[in-house]
Amino acid sequence: MKIGKKEHARRRKQLMAQMDPNSIAIVPSAHEHIRNRDCEFPFRQDSDFFYLTGFAEPESVLVLLPGRKHGQCVIFCRERDASMELWNGYRAGPEGVCEIYGADDAFPISDIDDILPGLIEGRERVYYAMGRHAEFDRSVMEWVNVIRSKVRSGAHPPGEFLDLDHLLHDQRLYKSATEIKIMRKAAKISAAAHIRAMKYCKPGVNEYQLEAEILHEFAMNGARAPAYSSIVGSGKNGCILHYLENRDTIKDGDLVLIDAGCELDHYAADITRTFPSNGQFSTEQKALYEVVLKSQLAAIKTIKPGGHWNEFHDATVKVITKGLMELGILKGSLKALIEKEAYSEYYMHRAGHWLGMDVHDVGDYKVGNQWRVLETGMVMTVEPGIYISPDNKKVAKKWRGIGIRIEDDVLVTKDGCEVLTKDVPKTVEEIEALMTVGAS
């Protein structure tokens, strides 16, 4: 199910077709980062670089040269080195990059200063994501300056730099059939992990133990890393949007908010569920939960080709504001409360984000100052929530310290949408039934 070199080649071809004539694109790989002393963080390839190459080694650079007779795709990479491979794992080397990953030409990364200026020379424009890699930015300018220094000898330096992100990130927004298959599988693995955590949960369990159950389910199914740091917030911790400590003991009567998703073959899932630690929602918890769920279902109904990005957010705002009014938490007219954003004290984030190789994936939300129109192949999250701070004296004590979010991954299809993460229970009845079975 992994993306093959033919699809990577198609992606490069599509990108080069959008580039101006006689231009060049330069895309560096991610760096390895020291964790402490001689230990490094697990390496994860830069998403743009991997999207175009499928090549997961550091110290690499992709160069695209539309129209070049000797090959349009050039990759600089580490050479084979038996002693280093013994310690740190196998390398593809320049020959392997051509054979395995479909590059037209490849050179040792140690030769880049000698070779790349010659590839840039004569090209009118350079496509590059300036400002993202400060050290590499300096290298790019040094290569251009080498060419500029030879102008009197007839060298032709590029006259313009263009942002590569604009073209590449728009392309990444539309998922191929293979990408969707991977994302469906990532969603299924993540759904199983949430179900496992719900079944395991009971008062007295620690938040980190639920996190361990989730990570175990990921790894046992081939997803060796989460797509982001897992959130397991019980009680008032569920009111912290990016709670990461995951260290408290879960108490009887707490709600538990879990926001977790795996990364599979460089593609992310992103799910949030909120459930009672003892398997039964209290009256107040159920009332707020039903508002959030109703808002999410209303939002999902709006997602279809031709709709716009903000439409599903507006749907959540309307339902949540009305629900908070009916519970006596907000007072006033629906229209006035929405206009002054009174809901934002309890619902302070957007209803979703793009999803793909990055959990908060690339792609513009507005085009020409207008909300983006949804099209087939786009994937987003839908994640409304209500969070009532334990210190909020403006509401009755019974509501304080309740944090609820419900999040699913949604694919825009030609007829509407598909909820990729539908396997995780989310109605009150489904959750209570699952946790009753899990506790028995």
Phi and psi in degrees as a GROMACS rama.xvg file:
@    title "Ramachandran Plot"
@    xaxis  label "Phi"
@    yaxis  label "Psi"
@TYPE xy
-65.7725  153.477  LYS-2
-66.3122  128.094  ILE-3
-90.9317  170.049  GLY-4
-66.6229  -23.9295  LYS-5
-66.4293  -39.8342  LYS-6
-69.3894  -39.4152  GLU-7
-60.935  -39.1763  HIS-8
-63.9954  -39.8587  ALA-9
-63.6171  -38.8674  ARG-10
-62.7464  -44.4897  ARG-11
-63.3753  -41.6975  ARG-12
-62.9771  -41.751  LYS-13
-63.7201  -42.1598  GLN-14
-65.4598  -45.885  LEU-15
-64.6126  -29.2784  MET-16
-66.2725  -22.4662  ALA-17
-91.6407  -15.1939  GLN-18
-76.2916  151.355  MET-19
-64.6401  152.819  ASP-20
-58.3469  148.393  PRO-21
56.5845  46.6485  ASN-22
-122.145  175.65  SER-23
-142.175  142.608  ILE-24
-118.101  138.22  ALA-25
-125.456  125.249  ILE-26
-131.584  110.476  VAL-27
-84.1153  155.502  PRO-28
-77.9995  174.583  SER-29
-73.2411  164.632  ALA-30
-101.067  154.427  HIS-31
-78.5222  145.318  GLU-32
-127.139  134.299  HIS-33
-71.1438  131.648  ILE-34
-87.5892  -52.1016  ARG-35
-165.085  135.238  ASN-36
48.2986  -116.484  ARG-37
-101.448  18.8697  ASP-38
-102.494  139.495  CYS-39
-113.239  153.833  GLU-40
-65.9053  150.684  PHE-41
-55.0117  133.013  PRO-42
-76.5849  134.01  PHE-43
-130.53  122.478  ARG-44
-65.422  147.201  GLN-45
-56.0663  133.522  ASP-46
-64.0478  -41.5114  SER-47
-62.5756  -45.7763  ASP-48
-62.3372  -45.2441  PHE-49
-68.3153  -37.3485  PHE-50
-57.5737  -36.5464  TYR-51
-92.1239  -15.4474  LEU-52
-127.88  -34.0207  THR-53
73.4518  9.17643  GLY-54
-97.7449  122.821  PHE-55
-106.886  20.8571  ALA-56
-96.6849  146.736  GLU-57
-75.0786  -179.854  PRO-58
54.1426  49.2507  GLU-59
-134.083  154.755  SER-60
-141.718  130.349  VAL-61
-97.8859  134.157  LEU-62
-126.019  125.877  VAL-63
-110.169  129.053  LEU-64
-130.562  83.4718  LEU-65
-54.8272  130.927  PRO-66
84.3388  -1.42791  GLY-67
-68.8538  125.022  ARG-68
-64.6746  -32.7597  LYS-69
-90.8032  13.4383  HIS-70
121.301  131.681  GLY-71
-90.0873  -16.7906  GLN-72
-115.267  114.422  CYS-73
-120.179  133.943  VAL-74
-125.815  132.433  ILE-75
-98.5606  133.862  PHE-76
-151.783  174.726  CYS-77
-70.4593  145.339  ARG-78
-77.5013  160.117  GLU-79
-61.7038  141.483  ARG-80
-152.125  103.841  ASP-81
-57.5172  -41.0386  ALA-82
-68.8733  -41.4081  SER-83
-70.8769  -35.452  MET-84
-67.6306  -29.8609  GLU-85
-62.0322  -37.442  LEU-86
-85.8155  -41.5864  TRP-87
-120.163  1.84072  ASN-88
106.516  162.968  GLY-89
-70.2521  150.032  TYR-90
-117.053  150.379  ARG-91
-76.3074  -38.4481  ALA-92
71.0717  165.881  GLY-93
-55.445  -40.5436  PRO-94
-66.0681  -42.3821  GLU-95
-65.9345  -35.2072  GLY-96
-61.5904  -38.4733  VAL-97
-71.9537  -45.8306  CYS-98
-72.9584  -44.4439  GLU-99
-88.3767  -37.9886  ILE-100
-108.689  -2.46811  TYR-101
82.692  17.1405  GLY-102
-67.0533  146.747  ALA-103
-77.2253  -31.0113  ASP-104
-152.483  150.702  ASP-105
-148.881  146.523  ALA-106
-136.466  156.637  PHE-107
-61.3271  140.11  PRO-108
-61.2943  -26.8186  ILE-109
-66.9315  -16.513  SER-110
-98.9063  6.42006  ASP-111
-63.7388  -36.4941  ILE-112
-65.3995  -27.9271  ASP-113
-84.7881  -31.6547  ASP-114
-97.8583  -42.7348  ILE-115
-63.6329  -39.1422  LEU-116
-55.4587  -35.8999  PRO-117
-67.8598  -30.3441  GLY-118
-75.7589  -32.8716  LEU-119
-74.0145  -37.4218  ILE-120
-56.6716  131.212  GLU-121
91.0803  -10.821  GLY-122
-87.0823  136.087  ARG-123
-74.8431  -35.4616  GLU-124
-134.979  146.198  ARG-125
-114.998  121.578  VAL-126
-92.9981  120.47  TYR-127
-160.399  143.621  TYR-128
-86.0795  76.863  ALA-129
-64.536  137.574  MET-130
99.5916  -9.52404  GLY-131
-90.171  -33.9087  ARG-132
-126.689  94.2896  HIS-133
-57.8268  -44.2288  ALA-134
-66.3211  -41.2782  GLU-135
-71.5293  -31.7103  PHE-136
-54.7525  -44.133  ASP-137
-64.2522  -38.6847  ARG-138
-63.7449  -43.4432  SER-139
-59.3148  -44.7736  VAL-140
-67.5068  -35.2505  MET-141
-64.0095  -39.8732  GLU-142
-65.3817  -40.1831  TRP-143
-67.1666  -39.3972  VAL-144
-66.4934  -31.4965  ASN-145
-58.465  -43.2166  VAL-146
-68.3223  -42.7664  ILE-147
-60.8117  -33.2012  ARG-148
-68.6311  -13.9305  SER-149
-110.616  16.7342  LYS-150
-57.688  -40.2747  VAL-151
-66.2598  -18.7755  ARG-152
-93.2508  6.44164  SER-153
100.822  3.97686  GLY-154
-68.3694  149.344  ALA-155
-121.231  96.205  HIS-156
-76.2493  158.3  PRO-157
-66.0069  146.621  PRO-158
-97.9951  -7.47643  GLY-159
-154.958  142.103  GLU-160
-106.569  133.881  PHE-161
-122.711  146.624  LEU-162
-74.3489  116.45  ASP-163
-68.7754  -30.1875  LEU-164
-56.0979  -37.785  ASP-165
-57.5729  -45.9025  HIS-166
-76.3078  -48.0608  LEU-167
-68.2299  -41.4977  LEU-168
-72.8519  -30.8858  HIS-169
-66.3202  -37.6981  ASP-170
-65.5057  -41.413  GLN-171
-65.6036  -19.2646  ARG-172
-66.0827  -27.9627  LEU-173
-99.1234  114.363  TYR-174
-86.7244  136.914  LYS-175
-77.797  171.504  SER-176
-59.7355  -39.8582  ALA-177
-69.211  -41.254  THR-178
-58.5901  -42.3696  GLU-179
-64.5024  -38.8652  ILE-180
-60.5016  -43.801  LYS-181
-64.0845  -42.799  ILE-182
-68.0251  -33.7458  MET-183
-62.6597  -42.7616  ARG-184
-67.5679  -41.6813  LYS-185
-59.8722  -38.9015  ALA-186
-64.9436  -41.1525  ALA-187
-65.7936  -42.3386  LYS-188
-62.7002  -44.9478  ILE-189
-66.4726  -37.9706  SER-190
-61.985  -44.0354  ALA-191
-61.7748  -35.7667  ALA-192
-66.1559  -41.6541  ALA-193
-64.9729  -41.5143  HIS-194
-62.294  -41.8173  ILE-195
-60.2066  -43.4629  ARG-196
-65.3906  -41.112  ALA-197
-61.1404  -43.6628  MET-198
-66.1288  -33.4396  LYS-199
-78.3067  -27.3511  TYR-200
-67.3887  139.74  CYS-201
-163.386  159.418  LYS-202
-55.322  138.325  PRO-203
100.482  -18.2027  GLY-204
-75.806  147.748  VAL-205
-88.6691  151.663  ASN-206
-57.3914  -40.4003  GLU-207
-67.3277  -22.5734  TYR-208
-71.2766  -36.2187  GLN-209
-66.5695  -39.2002  LEU-210
-60.9804  -40.8505  GLU-211
-63.5467  -39.2938  ALA-212
-62.0413  -41.0633  GLU-213
-65.0422  -49.3054  ILE-214
-64.4665  -34.9874  LEU-215
-62.818  -44.0308  HIS-216
-64.0022  -39.8222  GLU-217
-57.2827  -56.6763  PHE-218
-64.2383  -37.89  ALA-219
-67.248  -15.977  MET-220
-111.132  18.1058  ASN-221
91.9476  1.63658  GLY-222
-104.423  94.8006  ALA-223
-80.6809  -2.73937  ARG-224
-143.972  147.849  ALA-225
-73.9667  155.635  PRO-226
-74.5854  -15.7716  ALA-227
-165.466  169.501  TYR-228
-66.3263  125.49  SER-229
-69.5573  140.27  SER-230
-106.295  121.994  ILE-231
-129.207  96.0256  VAL-232
-115.313  118.005  GLY-233
-103.657  150.087  SER-234
58.4667  -132.224  GLY-235
-65.9338  -19.9631  LYS-236
-64.0874  -23.1532  ASN-237
-68.2104  -12.307  GLY-238
-87.7651  -4.32259  CYS-239
-96.5815  114.637  ILE-240
-59.6202  -41.8831  LEU-241
-117.418  53.5754  HIS-242
-71.6552  124.55  TYR-243
-125.969  -6.49992  LEU-244
-64.398  -42.7667  GLU-245
49.8737  46.2631  ASN-246
-123.726  -7.12052  ARG-247
-82.908  157.829  ASP-248
-84.621  133.455  THR-249
-79.222  129.804  ILE-250
-100.256  156.812  LYS-251
-61.9684  130.999  ASP-252
93.2767  -10.4  GLY-253
-70.068  147.733  ASP-254
-87.1614  147.746  LEU-255
-119.661  122.54  VAL-256
-105.269  119.214  LEU-257
-117.32  123.28  ILE-258
-119.531  105.299  ASP-259
-154.931  143.914  ALA-260
-155.573  148.899  GLY-261
-89.0157  164.286  CYS-262
-111.226  126.069  GLU-263
-125.438  119.024  LEU-264
51.2237  41.4969  ASP-265
76.0039  13.0274  HIS-266
-119.263  139.795  TYR-267
-100.43  148.972  ALA-268
-114.631  159.805  ALA-269
-153.174  106.025  ASP-270
-128.601  140.445  ILE-271
-128.027  134.644  THR-272
-134.004  149.095  ARG-273
-127.168  130.698  THR-274
-149.292  158.426  PHE-275
-80.1676  136.814  PRO-276
-61.0737  -32.2255  SER-277
-97.534  5.24562  ASN-278
89.7009  -1.90661  GLY-279
-135.122  123.187  GLN-280
-69.1097  139.485  PHE-281
-75.1083  169.783  SER-282
-58.1015  -45.1254  THR-283
-70.6116  -42.1802  GLU-284
-60.7376  -44.3526  GLN-285
-63.9234  -41.2263  LYS-286
-61.6419  -46.9303  ALA-287
-69.4783  -38.318  LEU-288
-61.7565  -42.6729  TYR-289
-62.9853  -33.2904  GLU-290
-65.2303  -46.7327  VAL-291
-63.4031  -45.3305  VAL-292
-62.3519  -43.1049  LEU-293
-60.4455  -39.8812  LYS-294
-67.2267  -38.0135  SER-295
-68.0799  -42.499  GLN-296
-64.2206  -38.0887  LEU-297
-64.3792  -39.0651  ALA-298
-66.2562  -44.8701  ALA-299
-61.3511  -34.4049  ILE-300
-62.0771  -24.9806  LYS-301
-82.8858  -13.7322  THR-302
-82.4945  114.857  ILE-303
-166.041  160.208  LYS-304
-58.4285  135.548  PRO-305
96.5713  -19.8404  GLY-306
-74.2498  168.758  GLY-307
-114.298  162.969  HIS-308
-56.2519  -39.1299  TRP-309
-83.5175  -8.6333  ASN-310
-61.3348  -43.9739  GLU-311
-73.3637  -28.221  PHE-312
-66.5484  -44.4468  HIS-313
-58.4067  -37.5376  ASP-314
-63.1883  -41.2093  ALA-315
-67.2412  -39.2872  THR-316
-61.3428  -44.9922  VAL-317
-62.556  -47.0218  LYS-318
-68.208  -42.9645  VAL-319
-66.4455  -43.3026  ILE-320
-61.2923  -45.9676  THR-321
-62.8622  -41.56  LYS-322
-63.7906  -41.1334  GLY-323
-67.6569  -31.4637  LEU-324
-65.658  -46.4415  MET-325
-64.3642  -27.0743  GLU-326
-89.2067  -1.4507  LEU-327
81.2379  8.81981  GLY-328
-81.2005  -35.2005  ILE-329
-114.533  145.019  LEU-330
-128.784  136.988  LYS-331
136.178  -170.293  GLY-332
-86.4635  149.182  SER-333
-57.4076  -46.4487  LEU-334
-61.5271  -46.1431  LYS-335
-66.761  -40.6569  ALA-336
-64.08  -38.8849  LEU-337
-69.3286  -42.6396  ILE-338
-61.275  -38.9171  GLU-339
-93.0363  6.62762  LYS-340
55.9927  42.6438  GLU-341
-62.7087  -27.709  ALA-342
-64.6747  -23.2898  TYR-343
-65.7253  -14.8979  SER-344
-69.7292  -24.5158  GLU-345
-114.533  -19.4788  TYR-346
-136.793  90.3726  TYR-347
-105.609  7.20393  MET-348
-125.656  169.495  HIS-349
-71.6564  165.065  ARG-350
-79.631  -8.08705  ALA-351
176.468  -176.481  GLY-352
-154.959  163.795  HIS-353
-64.6638  152.073  TRP-354
-134.919  139.867  LEU-355
-176.931  -122.882  GLY-356
-68.8888  -29.1007  MET-357
-109.695  146.05  ASP-358
-65.1539  -39.7463  VAL-359
-101.47  87.2506  HIS-360
-77.7634  168.283  ASP-361
-78.0607  164.976  VAL-362
126.758  137.58  GLY-363
-72.9942  142.759  ASP-364
-90.8968  -19.4159  TYR-365
-127.931  145.832  LYS-366
-127.837  117.975  VAL-367
60.0431  40.4337  GLY-368
66.2175  11.6935  ASN-369
-115.427  143.492  GLN-370
-58.3707  139.232  TRP-371
-63.7526  137.978  ARG-372
-80.5886  133.592  VAL-373
-75.9558  140.982  LEU-374
-135.159  158.212  GLU-375
-55.1765  134.788  THR-376
98.4024  -9.0551  GLY-377
-80.042  146.252  MET-378
-128.883  132.42  VAL-379
-139.798  165.675  MET-380
-94.7494  154.967  THR-381
-128.033  111.459  VAL-382
-144.32  66.0714  GLU-383
-69.9197  162.148  PRO-384
-159.511  163.878  GLY-385
-132.522  130.858  ILE-386
-134.358  114.967  TYR-387
-111.189  108.991  ILE-388
-56.3363  142.401  SER-389
-64.7547  -16.0626  PRO-390
-100.181  6.56222  ASP-391
-79.9888  102.003  ASN-392
-81.4891  -4.23182  LYS-393
-80.6874  -12.5935  LYS-394
-116.514  159.617  VAL-395
-60.5765  148.172  ALA-396
-57.9321  -30.4755  LYS-397
-63.6598  -21.5154  LYS-398
-92.0738  -17.3575  TRP-399
-69.5142  143.927  ARG-400
79.6615  11.4845  GLY-401
-99.287  122.079  ILE-402
-124.09  127.451  GLY-403
-135.999  131.226  ILE-404
-141.227  140.898  ARG-405
-127.717  122.106  ILE-406
-133.535  132.325  GLU-407
-130.673  160.649  ASP-408
-100.534  128.045  ASP-409
-126.58  128.114  VAL-410
-100.945  130.911  LEU-411
-78.3551  122.552  VAL-412
-109.414  174.065  THR-413
-66.8688  -24.1526  LYS-414
-105.447  -6.82695  ASP-415
162.53  -107.874  GLY-416
-155.517  163.049  CYS-417
-127.749  125.999  GLU-418
-84.3484  106.906  VAL-419
-69.1853  -26.1795  LEU-420
-105.214  27.4754  THR-421
-66.9093  -13.9801  LYS-422
-69.6333  -16.8776  ASP-423
-87.7593  124.534  VAL-424
-55.8923  145.231  PRO-425
-144.695  -7.6479  LYS-426
-80.1295  158.741  THR-427
-57.3298  -44.7357  VAL-428
-64.7752  -42.7151  GLU-429
-64.3517  -43.3049  GLU-430
-65.3887  -46.3859  ILE-431
-64.5187  -37.2367  GLU-432
-65.9516  -43.2384  ALA-433
-62.2357  -43.9445  LEU-434
-72.2439  -26.8442  MET-435
-67.3173  -42.2262  THR-436
-66.0429  -41.9932  VAL-437
-63.4665  -31.7291  GLY-438
-82.686  -16.9789  ALA-439
